[in-house]
Amino acid sequence: MEKAMHGSRGVGYEVYRQNHEVRMNVERQREEEYVESRRLVADHNRKFTNHIS
């Protein structure tokens, strides 16, 4: 988990766990990535559905 956290977010789990500001920044990034991925999926599905029709 430590390697994954450091690799994807550039911060170790201990720092994430202990520092509220770091934790909030990481969670904000996760939320933005989630919203963007949902947008991409919706766009892909819309294109796919329109292509089939």
C-alpha positions as CSV (number, residue, x, y, z in Angstrom):
1,M,0.0,0.0,0.0
2,E,2.9,2.3,0.8
3,K,4.4,1.9,-2.7
4,A,1.1,2.3,-4.4
5,M,0.3,5.4,-2.5
6,H,3.7,6.9,-3.1
7,G,3.7,6.0,-6.8
8,S,0.2,7.3,-7.5
9,R,0.1,10.4,-5.2
10,G,3.7,11.2,-4.5
11,V,3.1,10.9,-0.8
12,G,3.6,8.1,1.7
13,Y,0.8,6.6,3.6
14,E,2.1,7.8,7.0
15,V,2.2,11.4,5.8
16,Y,-1.3,10.9,4.3
17,R,-2.6,9.5,7.6
18,Q,-1.0,12.1,9.8
19,N,-1.4,15.3,7.8
20,H,-4.9,16.6,7.2
21,E,-4.0,19.0,4.5
22,V,-2.2,16.3,2.5
23,R,-5.1,14.0,3.0
24,M,-7.6,16.6,1.7
25,N,-5.4,17.3,-1.3
26,V,-5.2,13.5,-2.1
27,E,-8.9,13.1,-1.7
28,R,-9.6,16.1,-3.9
29,Q,-7.4,14.6,-6.6
30,R,-9.2,11.3,-6.3
31,E,-12.6,12.9,-6.6
32,E,-11.5,14.9,-9.7
33,E,-10.1,11.7,-11.3
34,Y,-13.3,9.9,-10.5
35,V,-15.5,12.6,-12.0
36,E,-13.3,12.7,-15.2
37,S,-13.5,8.9,-15.6
38,R,-17.3,9.0,-15.3
39,R,-17.4,11.7,-17.9
40,L,-15.2,9.7,-20.2
41,V,-17.3,6.6,-19.8
42,A,-20.5,8.5,-20.4
43,D,-19.0,10.0,-23.6
44,H,-17.8,6.7,-24.8
45,N,-21.2,5.1,-24.1
46,R,-23.0,7.9,-25.9
47,K,-20.7,7.5,-29.0
48,F,-21.1,3.8,-28.9
49,T,-24.9,3.9,-28.6
50,N,-25.2,6.5,-31.4
51,H,-22.9,4.4,-33.7
52,I,-25.1,1.3,-33.2
53,S,-28.4,3.2,-34.0
